């Protein structure tokens, strides 16, 4: 299996719905059965149906070149386990509104180019759906222009002109948005002879359109983490009924009892939210999905794809990334399981490049010393590699942050709690107050404990994205600076973050308008780790003892 095939598998598990808009859509007469083999080919899983080799029978009626066989389209989607809604514009001009209503529940939107105009309807739909997605925080979505125009370049040029915020890829018939969450592809109706020479690879007949769109979706949505995520969400979509069966209406009375006994709406609401999250986790077999789509073999397939595309893995030899050594595909794959062993024979070559003795650099390529050496593992240059590693650190540690990529329009503004990062006049601070002490506040103000965070590019344990600026922060457990800050409580008995113009702030006790900036909220486990590290250091016992015994005996401190 290739990595591309694995991406397609993950996409197939996730995708469910599509919308197709074409003013020439017509349902042709299909012979006998839509699927060869008749009713005997009943399979429980759509992926089983697709894998079984079931094919579509062709329509008996001769289709005019400018018509679209909607029956073949919808049946082709059904073979892949997808639902496709076909819309035909009318003279009333409501098609854009119709698509916008369906867009929140559609993974793919397929548009004819000429619907009584010169692409204006298609371009308007793409623009408005992208804007709607942007306002809601973004959505993974594929747009396809499916057109009978002979020269597909005409469409490509028009998209580049009218939608300049989309970026063309290496293929001039594909465009993506800035966040790479939406892709627009241009496909030709019919066969190669229906379009200009050299555009045959862009063609798809109606019965094969669904398979082509799944492949196009997989190309831009794929990735090790994305594949595992898509497969997980696909499993959840398919098994929502199990979740609802567990959390059924018969549990309403006990839930009301819980509200009454706790006598705190905020705590009870959070309890319900946690309960749903735990049930979602229980219904999704994450271990198996991750093992399949993000395990060692998937990592090796991703490395193989890199080499197929002409990019080679590099290992960084110096601290600034000026000197690198390219690795063979076999070595790059072996790094996944045993880096020290596989790199040991290469140390003399590394030493030659660095103009040093092998024994002088051997310690830099052990299993515990590779953190700064693998920035080019998928062919990236040094700066790109550092940036991507920082992005992964942010994804691993930060729940949400102050910036355009986080949208609080559809959720409550966060409250100050364990893990909240603020910026005061004298620098950054991390909240160390336990969650239980940050709710049900009894007065108009409350004191919260914060630990000082220091900017440090070389030593850091947190990375945050603060309004477009990436910052490395350190809280030193052996030299921690603690500070108590009095904050103003909100009506819901928490300290609630407030929006002030384009920024987010935390209200201080005292005069109105006295604030510190809210920066981010660290994920709970990361915040607990910081607190555990600080408290364990503070609780160490200093003891004078016989030095020989201290060094040779079991170390009580671990």
C-alpha positions in Angstrom: 0.0 0.0 0.0 1.2 3.5 -0.8 0.6 6.6 1.4 -1.7 8.0 -1.2 -3.9 4.9 -1.0 -4.0 5.2 2.8 -5.1 8.9 2.4 -7.9 7.7 0.1 -9.0 5.1 2.7 -9.1 7.7 5.4 -11.0 10.2 3.2 -13.5 7.5 2.2 -14.2 6.8 5.9 -14.9 10.5 6.5 -16.7 11.7 3.4 -20.5 11.4 3.4 -22.2 14.2 1.4 -21.8 16.2 -1.8 -23.8 18.9 -3.6 -23.8 19.1 -7.4 -25.1 22.2 -9.3 -25.7 22.0 -13.0 -28.3 23.7 -15.2 -28.2 20.8 -17.7 -28.7 18.0 -15.1 -31.1 15.3 -16.3 -31.9 11.8 -15.1 -31.4 9.3 -17.9 -33.0 5.9 -18.0 -30.8 3.3 -16.4 -31.1 -0.3 -17.6 -32.4 -3.0 -15.3 -30.3 -2.4 -12.2 -28.0 0.4 -11.3 -25.4 -2.1 -10.1 -24.2 -5.1 -12.0 -25.3 -8.3 -10.2 -28.7 -6.9 -9.2 -29.9 -7.2 -5.6 -27.5 -10.0 -4.7 -24.7 -7.4 -4.2 -26.0 -6.2 -0.8 -23.0 -5.3 1.4 -23.2 -3.7 4.8 -20.2 -1.3 4.5 -19.9 1.1 1.5 -16.2 0.5 1.4 -16.9 -3.2 0.9 -19.1 -2.3 -2.0 -16.4 -0.2 -3.5 -13.8 -2.9 -3.0 -15.9 -5.6 -4.5 -15.5 -4.4 -8.0 -19.2 -3.6 -8.5 -19.5 -1.4 -11.6 -22.2 0.8 -13.0 -24.1 -0.1 -16.1 -24.3 2.6 -18.8 -27.4 4.4 -19.7 -29.2 3.1 -22.8 -30.3 6.6 -23.9 -27.7 8.5 -25.9 -26.8 11.6 -23.9 -26.3 14.9 -25.6 -22.8 16.3 -25.1 -24.1 19.3 -23.2 -26.3 17.3 -20.8 -25.3 15.9 -17.4 -26.6 12.4 -16.5 -27.6 13.1 -12.9 -28.6 9.5 -12.4 -25.1 8.2 -13.3 -23.7 10.8 -10.9 -25.8 9.9 -7.9 -25.4 6.2 -8.5 -21.7 6.6 -8.8 -21.7 8.3 -5.4 -23.9 5.6 -3.9 -21.4 3.0 -5.0 -18.8 4.8 -2.9 -21.2 5.1 0.1 -21.8 8.8 -0.5 -25.0 10.9 -0.8 -25.1 13.5 -3.7 -27.7 16.1 -3.9 -28.2 17.4 -7.5 -29.5 21.0 -7.8 -30.6 22.6 -11.0 -30.7 26.4 -11.2 -34.1 28.0 -12.1 -34.9 31.4 -13.4 -35.7 32.6 -9.9 -32.0 32.9 -9.1 -32.1 31.2 -5.7 -29.3 28.7 -6.4 -26.6 30.4 -4.3 -29.0 30.6 -1.3 -29.8 26.9 -1.7 -26.2 25.9 -1.8 -25.3 28.0 1.2 -28.1 26.3 3.2 -26.6 22.9 2.3 -22.9 23.9 2.6 -22.6 23.3 6.4 -23.6 19.7 5.8 -21.6 19.1 2.6 -18.1 17.8 2.3 -17.8 18.4 -1.5 -19.5 21.0 -3.8 -19.4 20.3 -7.5 -20.3 23.2 -9.9 -20.9 23.5 -13.6 -19.0 26.5 -15.0 -21.5 27.8 -17.6 -25.0 28.0 -16.1 -26.4 30.7 -18.5 -23.4 32.9 -17.6 -19.6 32.8 -17.8 -18.8 31.3 -14.5 -20.3 34.0 -12.3 -22.7 31.7 -10.4 -19.9 29.2 -9.7 -17.5 31.9 -8.6 -20.1 33.5 -6.4 -20.9 30.2 -4.7 -17.2 29.4 -4.1 -16.6 32.9 -2.7 -19.6 32.9 -0.4 -19.1 29.4 0.9 -15.4 30.1 1.7 -16.4 33.3 3.5 -19.0 31.4 5.5 -16.4 28.8 6.4 -13.9 31.5 7.4 -16.4 33.1 9.7 -17.2 29.8 11.4 -13.5 29.0 12.0 -12.8 27.1 8.8 -13.9 23.7 7.3 -12.2 21.0 5.3 -13.9 21.2 1.9 -13.4 20.3 -1.7 -14.9 22.4 -4.6 -14.9 21.0 -8.1 -15.6 22.9 -11.3 -17.0 20.1 -13.5 -17.3 21.6 -16.9 -17.8 20.7 -20.6 -15.7 23.7 -21.7 -13.1 22.5 -24.1 -10.2 24.5 -22.8 -10.0 24.1 -19.0 -7.3 26.8 -18.9 -10.1 29.4 -19.4 -11.6 28.5 -16.1 -8.2 28.4 -14.3 -7.3 31.9 -15.5 -10.7 33.3 -14.4 -10.3 31.8 -10.9 -6.9 33.3 -10.5 -8.3 36.7 -11.5 -11.5 36.7 -9.5 -10.4 34.8 -6.4 -6.9 36.1 -5.8 -6.8 34.9 -2.2 -6.6 31.3 -3.5 -3.1 30.0 -4.4 -2.4 27.8 -7.4 -0.4 24.7 -6.7 2.2 23.0 -8.9 -0.9 22.0 -11.0 -2.5 25.1 -12.6 -5.9 23.4 -12.3 -5.9 23.2 -8.5 -6.2 26.1 -6.0 -6.1 26.1 -2.2 -6.9 28.7 0.5 -4.3 30.1 2.9 -5.0 27.6 5.7 -5.0 24.7 3.2 -8.5 23.6 4.5 -10.3 24.2 1.2 -9.3 23.2 -2.3 -10.8 24.1 -5.7 -10.1 21.6 -8.6 -11.1 21.9 -12.3 -12.3 18.8 -14.0 -13.5 18.2 -17.5 -16.7 16.3 -18.3 -16.3 13.3 -20.5 -13.1 11.9 -22.0 -9.8 13.3 -23.2 -11.0 14.0 -26.8 -13.7 16.4 -25.3 -10.9 18.8 -24.2 -7.7 20.4 -25.3 -4.6 18.2 -25.8 -2.7 17.6 -22.6 -5.8 18.0 -20.4 -6.9 14.4 -20.6 -5.8 13.7 -17.0 -8.3 16.3 -15.8 -11.3 14.4 -17.3 -13.9 12.3 -15.5 -17.0 10.7 -16.8 -20.2 10.9 -14.7 -20.0 7.3 -13.3 -16.4 7.8 -12.2 -16.8 11.3 -10.8 -17.2 10.2 -7.1 -14.0 8.2 -7.2 -12.1 11.1 -8.7 -13.4 13.5 -6.1 -12.5 11.2 -3.2 -9.0 11.0 -4.7 -8.8 14.8 -5.1 -10.0 15.3 -1.5 -7.4 12.8 -0.2 -4.6 14.6 -2.0 -5.0 17.8 0.0 -6.5 16.5 3.2 -4.0 13.6 3.7 -1.3 13.5 6.3 -0.4 11.2 9.1 -2.3 13.1 11.7 -5.1 14.1 9.3 -5.7 10.6 8.2 -6.0 9.3 11.7 -8.3 12.3 12.5 -10.5 11.8 9.5 -10.8 8.0 10.1 -11.8 8.7 13.7 -14.4 11.3 12.8 -15.7 9.0 10.1 -16.1 6.2 12.7 -17.9 8.6 15.0 -20.2 9.7 12.2 -21.1 6.1 11.5 -21.6 5.1 15.1 -23.5 8.1 16.5 -26.5 5.8 17.1 -24.4 3.9 19.6 -23.6 7.1 21.5 -27.2 8.1 21.5 -28.2 4.7 22.7 -25.9 5.1 25.7 -27.0 8.7 26.5 -30.7 8.1 26.0 -33.7 10.0 27.3 -34.2 7.6 30.2 -31.2 9.3 31.9 -32.9 12.7 32.0 -34.3 12.2 35.5 -31.0 11.2 37.0 -29.4 14.2 35.3 -32.0 16.5 36.9 -31.2 14.9 40.2 -27.5 15.7 39.7 -28.3 19.4 38.9 -30.5 19.6 42.1 -27.9 18.0 44.4 -24.9 19.9 43.1 -26.8 23.1 43.1 -24.3 24.8 40.7 -25.4 25.2 37.1 -21.8 25.8 36.0 -20.5 22.6 37.6 -23.4 20.5 36.4 -23.1 21.8 32.8 -19.4 21.0 32.8 -20.1 17.6 34.1 -22.4 16.9 31.2 -19.8 18.2 28.7 -17.2 15.9 30.2 -19.6 13.0 30.2 -20.3 13.4 26.4 -16.6 13.7 25.7 -15.8 10.6 27.6 -18.5 8.7 25.8 -17.3 9.9 22.4 -13.8 8.6 23.3 -15.3 5.3 24.4 -17.2 4.9 21.1 -14.1 5.6 18.9 -11.5 2.9 18.8 -8.7 5.4 18.8 -5.9 2.9 19.5 -6.7 0.8 16.5 -7.3 3.7 14.2 -4.1 5.4 15.2 -2.2 2.2 14.8 -3.5 1.8 11.3 -3.2 5.4 10.1 -0.5 6.9 12.3 1.6 4.0 13.3 5.2 3.2 12.3 4.2 1.7 9.0 2.2 4.8 8.1 5.2 7.0 9.0 7.4 4.9 6.7 4.8 5.2 3.9 4.9 9.0 4.3 8.7 9.0 4.1 8.5 6.8 0.9 6.1 9.4 -0.6 8.6 12.1 0.1 11.3 10.3 -1.9 8.8 9.5 -4.7 8.2 13.2 -5.0 11.9 13.9 -5.3 12.6 15.1 -1.8 15.1 13.5 0.4 15.4 13.4 4.2 18.2 15.4 5.7 19.8 15.4 9.1 21.0 18.7 10.5 24.7 18.7 11.5 25.2 22.1 13.0 23.0 24.3 15.2 22.1 26.8 12.5 21.2 24.3 9.8 24.0 25.4 7.4 25.4 22.0 7.1 23.3 18.9 6.4 23.7 15.4 5.2 21.1 13.7 3.0 19.9 10.3 4.1 18.9 7.3 2.1 15.3 6.2 2.1 16.1 3.1 4.1 18.0 5.1 6.8 15.2 7.7 7.0 12.7 4.9 7.6 14.9 3.2 10.2 15.1 6.4 12.2 11.5 5.7 13.3 12.5 2.7 15.4 16.2 2.8 16.2 17.9 6.2 15.4 21.1 5.7 17.4 21.9 2.4 15.8 21.2 3.4 12.2 23.1 6.7 12.5 26.2 5.3 14.2 27.9 4.1 11.0 27.3 7.5 9.4 29.1 9.5 12.0 32.4 9.4 10.2 30.7 10.9 7.1 29.1 13.6 9.3 32.5 14.4 10.8 34.0 14.9 7.4 31.3 17.4 6.5 31.9 19.2 9.8 35.7 18.9 9.5 35.9 17.3 13.0 36.9 14.0 14.5 34.2 11.3 14.7 34.7 10.8 18.4 34.2 14.6 19.0 30.7 14.5 17.5 29.5 11.0 18.4 27.4 12.3 21.4 25.4 14.6 19.1 23.7 11.8 17.3 22.5 9.5 20.1 18.8 8.8 20.7 18.7 11.6 23.4 20.5 14.2 21.3 18.4 14.2 18.1 15.9 16.9 18.9 17.7 19.5 16.8 18.8 17.1 14.1 15.6 16.0 12.5 14.1 19.2 11.2 14.6 18.1 7.6 13.2 14.6 7.9 10.6 15.2 5.1 12.9 17.2 2.9 12.2 20.6 4.5 14.9 23.2 4.9 16.1 24.2 8.4 13.7 27.1 8.9 10.7 25.2 7.6 11.5 22.3 9.9 11.8 24.5 13.0 8.5 26.2 12.2 6.6 22.9 11.8 8.1 21.5 15.0 6.9 24.6 16.8 3.4 24.2 15.3 3.3 20.6 16.6 4.4 21.8 20.0 1.6 24.4 20.0 -1.0 21.8 18.9 0.3 19.5 21.7 0.2 22.0 24.5 -2.2 24.8 23.7 -6.0 24.4 23.9 -6.8 27.8 22.3 -5.1 31.2 22.1 -5.5 34.9 21.3 -5.4 35.2 17.6 -7.3 35.0 14.3 -7.1 31.2 14.1 -9.3 30.9 17.2 -12.9 31.9 17.0 -15.1 32.4 20.1 -18.2 33.5 18.2 -19.7 30.0 18.6 -18.7 29.3 22.1 -18.4 31.1 25.4 -15.3 33.1 26.1 -12.9 31.2 28.3 -12.5 31.7 32.0 -9.3 32.1 34.0 -8.3 28.7 35.4 -5.3 26.4 35.8 -3.3 26.8 32.6 -4.4 30.3 31.6 -1.6 32.4 30.2 -1.8 36.2 30.7 0.5 39.1 29.8 0.9 41.8 32.4 3.1 44.9 32.4 6.1 42.9 33.6 5.8 39.8 31.4 3.9 36.6 30.9 2.3 34.5 33.7 0.8 31.0 33.9 -2.2 30.5 36.2 -1.5 27.9 38.9 -4.8 28.1 40.7 -6.6 24.7 40.7 -9.8 24.5 38.6 -12.0 23.8 41.6 -10.9 27.1 43.1 -11.6 29.1 39.9 -15.3 28.5 39.9 -18.2 29.3 42.4 -16.4 32.4 43.5 -18.1 33.9 46.5 -17.2 37.6 46.1 -16.8 40.2 43.4 -13.1 39.6 43.3 -10.8 36.7 43.8 -7.0 36.1 44.2 -5.4 33.8 41.6 -1.9 32.4 41.8 0.4 32.8 38.8 3.9 31.6 37.9 6.2 33.9 35.9 7.0 32.8 32.4 10.3 34.0 30.9 11.0 34.4 27.1 13.8 32.1 26.2 14.6 30.8 22.7 17.0 28.1 23.9 15.3 26.8 27.1 11.6 26.6 27.0 8.7 24.3 28.0 5.8 26.2 26.3 5.3 27.7 22.9 2.4 30.0 22.2 1.0 31.8 19.2 0.1 35.2 20.5 -1.8 37.2 17.8 0.5 36.0 15.0 3.7 36.0 17.0 5.3 32.7 18.1 6.8 32.9 21.6 8.9 30.4 23.5 8.3 30.5 27.2 10.0 29.0 30.2 8.7 28.4 33.7 11.7 27.3 35.8 10.6 25.0 38.5 13.9 25.5 40.4 13.6 29.3 40.3 9.9 29.9 40.0 8.6 33.4 40.6 5.1 33.3 42.1 2.6 36.2 42.1 -0.9 36.6 43.3 -3.2 38.8 41.2 -6.6 40.0 42.3 -9.2 39.5 39.4 -12.8 40.7 39.0 -15.4 38.0 39.0 -18.2 37.7 36.3 -21.9 37.2 37.0 -21.4 33.4 36.5 -19.0 33.3 39.5 -15.9 32.8 37.4 -13.3 35.2 36.1 -14.4 35.5 32.5 -12.2 36.6 29.6 -13.6 39.7 27.9 -13.3 41.0 24.3 -11.9 44.5 24.0 -11.8 45.7 20.4 -9.7 43.1 18.5 -8.1 41.8 21.7 -9.0 39.5 24.6 -8.4 40.7 28.2 -8.9 39.6 31.8 -10.5 42.2 34.2 -8.5 43.2 37.3 -10.0 44.1 40.6 -10.5 47.8 41.1 -11.4 50.5 38.6 -13.3 49.6 35.5 -11.0 49.3 32.4 -8.1 47.9 34.3 -7.0 44.7 32.5 -4.2 42.3 31.7 -4.1 40.6 28.3 -5.4 37.0 27.9 -2.9 35.1 25.8 -3.8 31.4 25.8 -5.0 28.4 27.7 -2.7 25.4 28.1 -4.2 21.9 27.8 -5.1 20.4 31.2 -2.5 17.7 31.3 0.3 20.1 30.3 -0.8 22.5 33.1 -1.0 19.7 35.6 2.5 18.7 34.7 3.8 22.2 35.4 2.1 22.3 38.8 3.4 18.8 39.6 6.9 19.8 38.7 6.9 23.0 40.8 5.3 21.3 43.8 7.7 18.4 43.7 10.6 20.7 43.7 9.3 22.8 46.5 8.7 19.7 48.6 12.2 18.4 48.4 13.9 17.8 51.7 17.4 19.2 52.3 19.5 16.8 54.3 23.2 16.6 55.3 24.4 13.0 55.1 27.5 10.9 54.6 28.4 11.6 50.9 29.6 8.1 50.2 26.2 6.8 51.3 24.3 9.5 49.4 26.1 8.6 46.1 25.9 4.8 46.4 22.6 4.2 48.1 19.2 4.4 46.5 18.4 8.0 45.8 15.2 8.9 47.7 14.5 11.9 45.5 14.5 9.7 42.4 
